[in-house]
Amino acid sequence: MRIGVDAREIQDGVVTGIGRSLANFVYYFGKKEAQHELVLFSEREIHIEFHGNIKCIEISACPTLLWDQWKLPLALKVNSIDLFYSPYYKVPLITGIPIVNQILDLMFLVFPVYRKQLGILGRAYYALFGRAFARKSPIWQGVCPEINQHNNRFRAC
């Protein structure tokens, strides 16, 4: 099985909490898994040490919406990915393959200061794709009541 991973949080110049979790996942996958292949998709080079059956593919940078919903799904198809893993709450909506999504936190939905930093386009993006993904994901459907306590915009969940 070829497992595709959105690896932008571990690419050159990016250090985040999500990235640390993802780097650990990649490290342990490489050490323990010999049967399946991990394919890391990013916009820039990845400078972490890993071993095993792991391949890196760079997709040229562009606005996030285009990268997530157009370039990444195309790369998944071209590279014959069987399963896609995203360490964010956002995923490509049309892939034709199963998707695993890790939700580490929802701070940007709960705290006004983080929502404001997203800007109007960022808030619209997350609202649109959050709702669309919630319709497909039983896990998101379970999370929605918690979101609704903090953010009326996600009542559509």
Secondary structure, 3 states (H helix, E strand, C coil): CEEEEECHHHECCCCCHHHHHHHHHHHHHHHHCCCCEEEEEECCCECCCCCCCEEEEECCCCCHHHHHHHHHHHHHHHCCCCEEEECCCCCCCCCCCCEEECCCCCHHHHCHHHHHHHHHHHHHHHHHHHHHHHHHCHHHHHHHHHHHHHCHHHCCC
